[in-house]
Amino acid sequence: MLKNSRQLSSAQQQLELLETARKNVSRADYPGALFDAHCGMLDADIEKLRAEIDTYRRCEEGSNEQPSFDLIDNIGEELIKARISKHMTQEELARRLHKKPQQIQRYESTAYKSASLETLQKVKAAVTS
């Protein structure tokens, strides 16, 4: 995700370079399936950059979808539900996270309100793998 105008400018320059490279690619330079693979790689990179630039511009214009922060309010409950749906105990989650079971009990008793973002991400990874 582009986060500032400097990154936008850099992405636009990179997009121009990729588009030029794509226009100039020749089958003579890439025999057989290598040509298709190389073009596919360039096309994927071009599409990704275009999407990032478009998203940044929509945000700048204020026309991007307004984010929904509802899930943030319920992230702890969602993590608990995910753990339970995986038939994972608090003890098993604690083992996977290299934490004591009491820590998981404390997190879940407050719906993870005291957990850091990093911890939330680790819990999410553990209960969705």
N, C-alpha and C positions, 0 to 999 in steps of 0.2 A: 504494500500500500504506500502510495506517495504521501508524504507528510508535510511537504512545504514546497514553495515555488522553485527553490534550487533543485530539488529532486524532480520536479515537473520538467524543468528545462533540460536536465540531464536525460530524462526518459525520452523527451521529444528528439533530442540529438541521437540517442541510441536507436530510436524507431526509424529515423531517417537512414542511418547506417544499415540497419537490418533490411529495410525495404530496398535500398540500393543493392545490397548483396543478393537479395532474392531475385531482383530483376536481372542481375548479371550472372547468375549461376548457369553453368553450362553442363550438358551431359558429358561433354568431352573431359571435363574436370573430375567427374564422379561417375565411374563406370558402374553399370548394372544397378543393383538395388541401392547402392550408396547415394545415387542422385536423389531417389525418392526419399531416402532417410534424411538426407541433408535438407532438402526442400521442406519436408515435414517439420524438422526441427526449427528452421527459420520461420515457417508459417506459425508454429505454436508460440514462438517468442514474440513475433509481431502481434499476434492476437492478444497475448497477455499484456504487453505494453499498451496497446490500444485501449484495453479494458481499464487498466490502471489510470491512464490519462483521462479517459472519459469519466470515470468515477470521481477523480479529483476535480475536474471541471464542473461536474454536476454539484458537487459539494460547494465549490466556490460560488456558483450561481444561486445556491440555496434551493435547487430543484431536486436534490437527491432525496430519496425516501427518508422520512424522519425515523430515526432509530427507535426500536422498541426496547425499553429497559425493563420491561416486566419480568423477564427471566432472571435478571439480576436479583430482584427481590425474592425469588423463589429458588435460587441456585442450590442452597443447602438442602431444601426438601427434595429437589430433583436428584441430587447426588445420593441421598438416602434411599429414594425410590429405586434408583438404578442399582445400588448395592443389593437391595433386597430382591429385586427382580433377577439378579444373577445368582441368587441363593448363596450370597456371600455374607459371612458373619462379620461383626466388627473386628473380631480377632484375626480373621483371614485378611481383611483390609489392612489392619495394623501390620501384619507380617509383610504384605506386599509393599507397604510404604516404609518399612523399617522403623516403625513407631511402636510405642507401647499401646496395648488395647485401651488403657485409660485415656490416652490422648484422643483416640477416635471417639470414645464415649463422650468426652468433653466437647469435641467439635460438634457431634451430632446432637447433643443436648441443647446447643444454641443454634442449630441449623447452620453450622460452619461460619457464624458471624465473626469469630475471632481468627479465622484462618486467612493466611496470606493468599494472594493470587496464585503464587507458585504452588502452594499446597492444594488449592482448589484444582489446579490443572493436573497435579499428580493424582489426586483422588479421582478426577474424571477419567484419566487414562487407565487407572486401576480398575474402575468399575465398568469400563466399556471395552476392555480387552478380552 
